[in-house]
Amino acid sequence: MRKLLTAAALMLGLTQGALAADYPSGTVTLVVPYSPGGNTDIFARHLATALSEKWGQAVVVENKPGGGSMVGTAYVSQAQPDGHTILLTTSAFATAPAVYKDLPFDPVTEMKPIGIVGYVAYILIVNADTGIKTLAEFVEKAKGSDMFAATAGLGTTTHFGMEKFLSDAGLDLDIVHYKGGGPAMVAVLSKEADVFDTSVPTAADQIRAGKLNALAVMDDRRVTALPDVPTTTEAGYPDVQVRQWIGLFVPSAVPDELVEFINTEVNELVLSPEFQAVVAPIDINIETSSVAEVNVRLSNEMAKWKKLAEERGISN
């Protein structure tokens, strides 16, 4: 049996080695399903530069925004399954299927994850003029009030993060879906909206300027950029943990051996001190996973958000 296992492992190694020797054979395109300029796009461009140097082939970023990231995702699902077209997207990949029943692709059968490469912590924010400085104060004032919450759009990470918080806090606030994180942030700054959950990089400057108050990091650990802001776990909401992860995906027909190879290559790169120093200014935390781990995580997250959508009556 040991000899059979050794032979099987050797064959797998040889197969992966053969694929690695030929990959990449030309330009690799990282498709970002968002507009240029955001943190996901900036991260993708840093990754593309580093991969170009590592592989000795051009790695370019192509932005395909629209449909809450679904346009770019659908595009990659139909790409040639040779590993030369890779989707770099966010946790919207896991939240959108819970809301949209008519997606232009099947996230389970038409896409295959390579791995998670990083995440951005989320925080709950209010306008500083409200005088609300803690999550407990907000919950108390929000009970029975006519406050409403902002999101960056139906089915986004901000939407599900807000729904999860309101559910666990026992609050029944109206929710307004804006056309992106920018408009939602403006709504809070102009006092049009009362609360919003957004990424640390998006809100940090306004918090430091005293225009916004950060009530809690939606996680079980504090963030370096805002070390004085407590977590939702510390505030008594341990299940309110929302991160906008960044992950890589390819069409489902890409060979598993090639997916494993790309996973190993990318993990090695993003864990290097040189790469982490490059992305530190945009407050993206590096987090890696094996292919097996990300498959389990995606399955769990999709089930979690689907359950929440059913409980909260969320649909498009």
For each residue, the residues with C-beta under 8 A, 3 or more apart:
1: 4 5
2: 5 6
3: 6 7
4: 1 7 8
5: 1 2 8 9
6: 2 3 9 10
7: 3 4 10 11
8: 4 5 11 12
9: 5 6 12 13
10: 6 7 13 14
11: 7 8 14 15
12: 8 9 15 16 257
13: 9 10 16 17
14: 10 11 17 18
15: 11 12 18 19 257
16: 12 13 19 20 257 258 260 261
17: 13 14 20 21
18: 14 15 21 22
19: 15 16 22 23 255 257 258 261
20: 16 17 23 261
21: 17 18
22: 18 19 25
23: 19 20 83 258 261 262
24: 27 28 55 57 59 83 84
25: 22 57 84
26: 57 58 84
27: 24 57 58 59 60 84
28: 24 51 55 57 58 59 60 83 84 85 86
29: 59 60 61 62 84 85 86
30: 44 47 48 59 60 61 62 86 87 88
31: 61 62 63 64 72 75 76 85 86 87 88
32: 40 41 44 61 62 63 64 72 88 89
33: 63 64 65 66 69 70 71 72 73 87 89
34: 38 40 41 63 65 69 72 90
35: 38 41 63 65
36: 41 63
37: 41 42
38: 34 35 41 42
39: 42 43 120 199 201 202 282 283 284
40: 32 34 43 44 88 89 90 246
41: 32 34 35 36 37 38 44 45 61 63
42: 37 38 39 45 46 282
43: 39 40 46 47 88 118 246 279 282 284
44: 30 32 40 41 47 48 61 88
45: 41 42 48 49 61
46: 42 43 49 50 275 278 279
47: 30 43 44 50 51 59 88 117 266 269 270 275
48: 30 44 45 51 52 59 60 61
49: 45 46 52 53 59
50: 46 47 53 54 269 275 278
51: 28 47 48 54 55 59 265 266 269
52: 48 49 55 56 57 58 59
53: 49 50 56
54: 50 51 265 269
55: 24 28 51 52 59 265
56: 52 53
57: 24 25 26 27 28 52
58: 26 27 28 52
59: 24 27 28 29 30 47 48 49 51 52 55
60: 27 28 29 30 48
61: 29 30 31 32 41 44 45 48 88
62: 29 30 31 32
63: 31 32 33 34 35 36 41 72
64: 31 32 33 71 72 75
65: 33 34 35 69 71 72
66: 33 70 71 72
67: 70 71 74 104
68: 92 96 153 154 155 156
69: 33 34 65 72 73 89 90 92 93 96
70: 33 66 67 73 74 96 100 103 104 105
71: 33 64 65 66 67 74 75 104
72: 31 32 33 34 63 64 65 66 69 75 76 87 89
73: 33 69 70 76 77 87 89 93 105 107 111 249
74: 67 70 71 77 78 103 104 105
75: 31 64 71 72 78 79
76: 31 72 73 79 85 86 87 111 249 250 251
77: 73 74 105 106 110 111 251 252
78: 74 75 105 251
79: 75 76 85 250 251
80: 84 85 251
81: 250 251 252 253 254 255
82: 85 254
83: 23 24 28 86 250 254 258 259 262
84: 24 25 26 27 28 29 80
85: 28 29 31 76 79 80 82 250 251
86: 28 29 30 31 76 83 114 248 249 250 262
87: 30 31 33 72 73 76 111 248 249 250
88: 30 31 32 40 43 44 47 61 246 247 248
89: 32 33 40 69 72 73 92 93 246 247 249
90: 34 40 69 93 157 244 245 246 247
91: 94 95 157 243 244 245 247 301
92: 68 69 89 95 96 155 156 157
93: 69 73 89 90 96 107 111 247 249 298
94: 91 97 107 298 301 302 305
95: 91 92 98 99 155 156 157 159 160 301 305
96: 68 69 70 92 93 99 100 103 107 155
97: 94 100 103 107 302 305 306
98: 95 155 160 302 305 306 308 309 314
99: 95 96 154 155 159 309 314 315 316
100: 70 96 97 103 155 316
101: 315 316
102:
103: 70 74 96 97 100 106 107
104: 67 70 71 74
105: 70 73 74 77 78 110 111
106: 77 103 109 110 111
107: 73 93 94 96 97 103 110 111 302
108: 111
109: 106 252
110: 77 105 106 107 251 252
111: 73 76 77 87 93 105 106 107 108 249 250 251 252
112: 249 250 251 252 254 259
113: 247 248 249 291 294 295 298
114: 86 247 248 249 250 259 262 263 266 291 294
115: 247 248 263 266 267 288 289 290 291 293 294
116: 119 245 246 247 287 288 289 294 297
117: 47 246 247 248 266 267 270 286 287 288
118: 43 245 246 270 279 284 285 286 287
119: 116 243 244 245 246 284 285 287
120: 39 199 200 201 243 244 245 246 283 284 285
121: 199 200 217 218 219 223 243 283 285
122: 157 158 161 197 198 199 200 217 218 219 242 243 244
123: 197 198 199 200 203 214 215 216 217 218 223 226 229
124: 135 138 165 195 196 197 214 215 216 218 232
125: 188 195 196 197 198 203 206 207 212 213 214 215
126: 130 132 138 188 194 195 212 213 215
127: 130 188 189 191 194 211 212 213
128: 131 210 211 212 213
129: 191
130: 126 127 194 213
131: 128
132: 126 137 138 141 213 215
133: 137 213 215
134: 137 138 215 235
135: 124 138 139 215 216 230 232 235 236 237
136: 139 140 235 236
137: 132 133 134 140 141
138: 124 126 132 134 135 141 142 195 215
139: 135 136 142 143 169 171
140: 136 137 143
141: 132 137 138 145 147
142: 138 139 145 147 169 171 173 194 195
143: 139 140 170 171
144:
145: 141 142 173
146: 174
147: 141 142 173 194 195
148: 173 174 175 176 193 194
149: 162 166 173 174 175 176 193 194 195 196
150: 175 176 178 184 187 188 193 195 196
151: 154 156 158 159 162 175 176 177 178 184 196 197
152: 156 157 158 159 177 178 180 181 184 198
153: 68 156 158 159 177 178 179 180
154: 68 99 151 159 177 314 316
155: 68 92 95 96 98 99 100 159 160 314 316
156: 68 92 95 151 152 153 159 160
157: 90 91 92 95 122 152 160 161 242 244
158: 122 151 152 153 161 162 181 184 196 197 198
159: 95 99 151 152 153 154 155 156 162 163 175 177 314
160: 95 98 155 156 157 163 164 242 305 308 309
161: 122 157 158 164 165 197 218 240 242
162: 149 151 158 159 165 166 175 195 196 197
163: 159 160 166 167 175 308 312 314
164: 160 161 167 168 239 240 242 308
165: 124 161 162 168 169 171 197 218 232 237 240
166: 149 162 163 169 171 172 173 175
167: 163 164 170 308 311 312
168: 164 165 237 239 240
169: 139 142 165 166 237
170: 143 167
171: 139 142 143 165 166
172: 166
173: 142 145 147 148 149 166 194 195
174: 146 148 149
175: 148 149 150 151 159 162 163 166
176: 148 149 150 151 187 193
177: 151 152 153 154 159
178: 150 151 152 153 181 183 184 187
179: 153 183
180: 152 153 183 184
181: 152 158 178 184 185 198 199 202
182: 185 186
183: 178 179 180 186 187
184: 150 151 152 158 178 180 181 187 188 193 196 198
185: 181 182 188 189 196 198 202 203 206
186: 182 183 189 190 192
187: 150 176 178 183 184 190 192 193 196
188: 125 126 127 150 184 185 191 192 193 194 195 196 212
189: 127 185 186 206 211 212
190: 186 187
191: 127 129 188
192: 186 187 188
193: 148 149 150 176 184 187 188 196
194: 126 127 130 142 147 148 149 173 188
195: 124 125 126 138 142 147 149 150 162 173 188 215
196: 124 125 149 150 151 158 162 184 185 187 188 193
197: 122 123 124 125 151 158 161 162 165 218 242
198: 122 123 125 152 158 181 184 185 202 203
199: 39 120 121 122 123 181 202 203 244 283
200: 120 121 122 123 203 204 217 223 225 226 283
201: 39 120 204 225 282 283 284
202: 39 181 185 198 199
203: 123 125 185 198 199 200 206 207 212 214
204: 200 201 207 208 225 226 283
205: 208 209
206: 125 185 189 203 209 211 212
207: 125 203 204 210 211 212 213 214 226
208: 204 205
209: 205 206
210: 128 207
211: 127 128 189 206 207
212: 125 126 127 128 188 189 203 206 207
213: 125 126 127 128 130 132 133 207
214: 123 124 125 203 207 217 226 229
215: 123 124 125 126 132 133 134 135 138 195 229 235
216: 123 124 135 229 230 231 232 234 235 237
217: 121 122 123 200 214 221 222 223 226 229 230 231 232
218: 121 122 123 124 161 165 197 231 232 240 241 242 243
219: 121 122 222 223 231 232 233 241 242 243
220: 231 232 233 238 241
221: 217 231
222: 217 219 226 227 229 230 231
223: 121 123 200 217 219 226 227 229 283
224: 227 283
225: 200 201 204 283
226: 123 200 204 207 214 217 222 223 229
227: 222 223 224
228:
229: 123 214 215 216 217 222 223 226
230: 135 216 217 222 234 235
231: 216 217 218 219 220 221 222 234 235
232: 124 135 165 216 217 218 219 220 235 236 237 238 240 241
233: 219 220 237 238 241
234: 216 230 231
235: 134 135 136 215 216 230 231 232
236: 135 136 232
237: 135 165 168 169 216 232 233 240
238: 220 232 233 241
239: 164 168
240: 161 164 165 168 218 232 237
241: 218 219 220 232 233 238
242: 122 157 160 161 164 197 218 219
243: 91 119 120 121 122 218 219
244: 90 91 119 120 122 157 199
245: 90 91 116 118 119 120 287
246: 40 43 88 89 90 116 117 118 119 120 284
247: 88 89 90 91 93 113 114 115 116 117 294
248: 86 87 88 113 114 115 117 262 266
249: 73 76 86 87 89 93 111 112 113 114
250: 76 79 81 83 85 86 87 111 112 114 254 259 262
251: 76 77 78 79 80 81 85 110 111 112 254
252: 77 81 109 110 111 112
253: 81
254: 81 82 83 112 250 251 258 259
255: 19 81 258 259
256: 259 260 291
257: 12 15 16 19 260 261
258: 16 19 23 83 254 255 261 262
259: 83 112 114 250 254 255 256 262 263 291
260: 16 256 257 263 264 291
261: 16 19 20 23 257 258 264 265
262: 23 83 86 114 248 250 258 259 265 266
263: 114 115 259 260 266 267 290 291
264: 260 261 267 268
265: 51 54 55 261 262 268 269
266: 47 51 114 115 117 248 262 263 269 270 288
267: 115 117 263 264 270 271 288
268: 264 265 271 272
269: 47 50 51 54 265 266 272 275
270: 47 117 118 266 267 275 276 286 288
271: 267 268 275 276 286 288
272: 268 269 275 276
273: 276 277
274: 277 278
275: 46 47 50 269 270 271 272 278 279 286
276: 270 271 272 273 279 280 286
277: 273 274 280
278: 46 50 274 275
279: 43 46 118 275 276 282 284 286
280: 276 277 283
281:
282: 39 42 43 201 279
283: 39 120 121 199 200 201 204 223 224 225 280
284: 39 43 118 119 120 201 246 279
285: 118 119 120 121
286: 117 118 270 271 275 276 279
287: 116 117 118 119 245
288: 115 116 117 266 267 270 271
289: 115 116 293 294 297
290: 115 263 293 294
291: 113 114 115 256 259 260 263 294 295
292: 295 296
293: 115 289 290 296 297
294: 113 114 115 116 247 289 290 291 297 298
295: 113 291 292 298 299
296: 292 293 299 300
297: 116 289 293 294 300 301
298: 93 94 113 294 295 301 302
299: 295 296 302 303
300: 296 297 303 304
301: 91 94 95 297 298 304 305
302: 94 97 98 107 298 299 305 306
303: 299 300 306 307
304: 300 301 307 308
305: 94 95 97 98 160 301 302 308 309
306: 97 98 302 303 309 310
307: 303 304 310 311
308: 98 160 163 164 167 304 305 311 312 314
309: 98 99 160 305 306 312 313 314 315
310: 306 307 313
311: 167 307 308
312: 163 167 308 309
313: 309 310
314: 98 99 154 155 159 163 308 309
315: 99 101 309
316: 99 100 101 154 155
